[in-house]
């Protein structure tokens, strides 16, 4: 299994090179935590895994609202999201 290094919320993570960003986040936290908050302040996380629900939106390399479930990881990628309670 080939691995790469990415940054998730300023933590260096080694993950499977064939992972999606959602998979890397799940692997890094060992659980699927909230990846953003709704406009009402409710924690939101990955739901459908198909890019339909838009609940997995994260910021990748400074570009907001990227779908974590549909984006493959790349070496050196900078991934950020608001963890539950950060807003």
C-alpha positions as a Markdown table, in Angstrom:
| # | Residue | x | y | z |
|---|---|---|---|---|
| 1 | Unk | 0.0 | 0.0 | 0.0 |
| 2 | Unk | 1.5 | 3.3 | -1.1 |
| 3 | Unk | 1.1 | 6.2 | 1.4 |
| 4 | Unk | 1.4 | 10.0 | 1.2 |
| 5 | Unk | 1.5 | 12.8 | 3.7 |
| 6 | Unk | -1.2 | 15.5 | 3.9 |
| 7 | Unk | -2.1 | 18.1 | 6.5 |
| 8 | Unk | -5.5 | 18.0 | 8.2 |
| 9 | Unk | -6.2 | 21.0 | 10.5 |
| 10 | Unk | -2.4 | 21.6 | 10.8 |
| 11 | Unk | -1.7 | 18.0 | 11.8 |
| 12 | Unk | 0.6 | 16.0 | 9.5 |
| 13 | Unk | -1.2 | 12.7 | 8.5 |
| 14 | Unk | 0.1 | 9.7 | 6.6 |
| 15 | Unk | -2.7 | 8.0 | 4.6 |
| 16 | Unk | -3.3 | 5.6 | 1.8 |
| 17 | Unk | -2.5 | 7.3 | -1.5 |
| 18 | Unk | -5.7 | 6.0 | -3.0 |
| 19 | Unk | -7.9 | 7.5 | -0.3 |
| 20 | Unk | -10.5 | 10.3 | -0.7 |
| 21 | Unk | -10.1 | 13.3 | 1.5 |
| 22 | Unk | -13.1 | 12.0 | 3.5 |
| 23 | Unk | -11.3 | 8.7 | 4.0 |
| 24 | Unk | -8.1 | 10.5 | 5.2 |
| 25 | Unk | -10.1 | 12.5 | 7.7 |
| 26 | Unk | -11.8 | 9.4 | 9.0 |
| 27 | Unk | -8.5 | 7.6 | 9.2 |
| 28 | Unk | -6.9 | 10.5 | 11.0 |
| 29 | Unk | -9.6 | 10.8 | 13.6 |
| 30 | Unk | -10.5 | 7.1 | 13.8 |
| 31 | Unk | -14.1 | 8.3 | 13.8 |
| 32 | Unk | -16.2 | 10.5 | 11.5 |
| 33 | Unk | -16.3 | 13.8 | 13.4 |
| 34 | Unk | -18.1 | 16.9 | 12.3 |
| 35 | Unk | -16.4 | 18.6 | 9.4 |
| 36 | Unk | -18.3 | 21.9 | 9.5 |
| 37 | Unk | -21.2 | 23.7 | 11.1 |
| 38 | Unk | -24.5 | 24.6 | 9.5 |
| 39 | Unk | -25.6 | 28.3 | 9.4 |
| 40 | Unk | -27.7 | 27.5 | 12.5 |
| 41 | Unk | -24.5 | 26.2 | 14.3 |
| 42 | Unk | -25.4 | 22.5 | 14.1 |
| 43 | Unk | -22.4 | 20.0 | 13.5 |
| 44 | Unk | -22.4 | 18.5 | 10.0 |
| 45 | Unk | -20.4 | 15.6 | 8.7 |
| 46 | Unk | -20.1 | 13.3 | 5.7 |
| 47 | Unk | -23.4 | 11.6 | 4.9 |
| 48 | Unk | -24.0 | 10.2 | 1.4 |
| 49 | Unk | -20.4 | 9.6 | 0.2 |
| 50 | Unk | -21.6 | 10.4 | -3.4 |
| 51 | Unk | -21.2 | 14.1 | -3.6 |
| 52 | Unk | -25.0 | 14.8 | -3.5 |
| 53 | Unk | -25.6 | 16.0 | 0.1 |
| 54 | Unk | -22.7 | 18.5 | 0.3 |
| 55 | Unk | -22.3 | 17.8 | 4.0 |
| 56 | Unk | -18.6 | 16.9 | 3.6 |
| 57 | Unk | -17.5 | 20.3 | 2.5 |
| 58 | Unk | -13.9 | 21.2 | 3.6 |
| 59 | Unk | -11.3 | 23.7 | 2.5 |
| 60 | Unk | -8.5 | 22.2 | 0.4 |
| 61 | Unk | -5.4 | 24.2 | -0.4 |
| 62 | Unk | -7.2 | 27.4 | 0.5 |
| 63 | Unk | -10.3 | 26.7 | -1.7 |
| 64 | Unk | -13.5 | 26.5 | 0.4 |
| 65 | Unk | -16.5 | 24.2 | -0.2 |
| 66 | Unk | -14.6 | 21.2 | -1.7 |
| 67 | Unk | -16.4 | 17.9 | -1.4 |
| 68 | Unk | -14.2 | 15.6 | 0.8 |
| 69 | Unk | -15.9 | 12.4 | -0.4 |
| 70 | Unk | -15.3 | 13.2 | -4.1 |
| 71 | Unk | -11.7 | 14.5 | -3.9 |
| 72 | Unk | -8.7 | 12.2 | -4.0 |
| 73 | Unk | -5.9 | 13.0 | -1.6 |
| 74 | Unk | -2.6 | 14.3 | -3.1 |
| 75 | Unk | 0.8 | 14.6 | -1.5 |
| 76 | Unk | 1.2 | 17.8 | 0.5 |
| 77 | Unk | -2.5 | 18.7 | 0.4 |
| 78 | Unk | -3.6 | 21.2 | 3.1 |
| 79 | Unk | -7.1 | 20.2 | 4.4 |
| 80 | Unk | -9.0 | 22.3 | 6.9 |
| 81 | Unk | -12.4 | 22.2 | 8.5 |
| 82 | Unk | -14.2 | 23.5 | 11.5 |
| 83 | Unk | -14.4 | 20.8 | 14.1 |
| 84 | Unk | -17.6 | 20.6 | 16.2 |
| 85 | Unk | -17.7 | 23.5 | 18.6 |
| 86 | Unk | -15.1 | 25.7 | 16.7 |
| 87 | Unk | -17.6 | 28.1 | 15.2 |
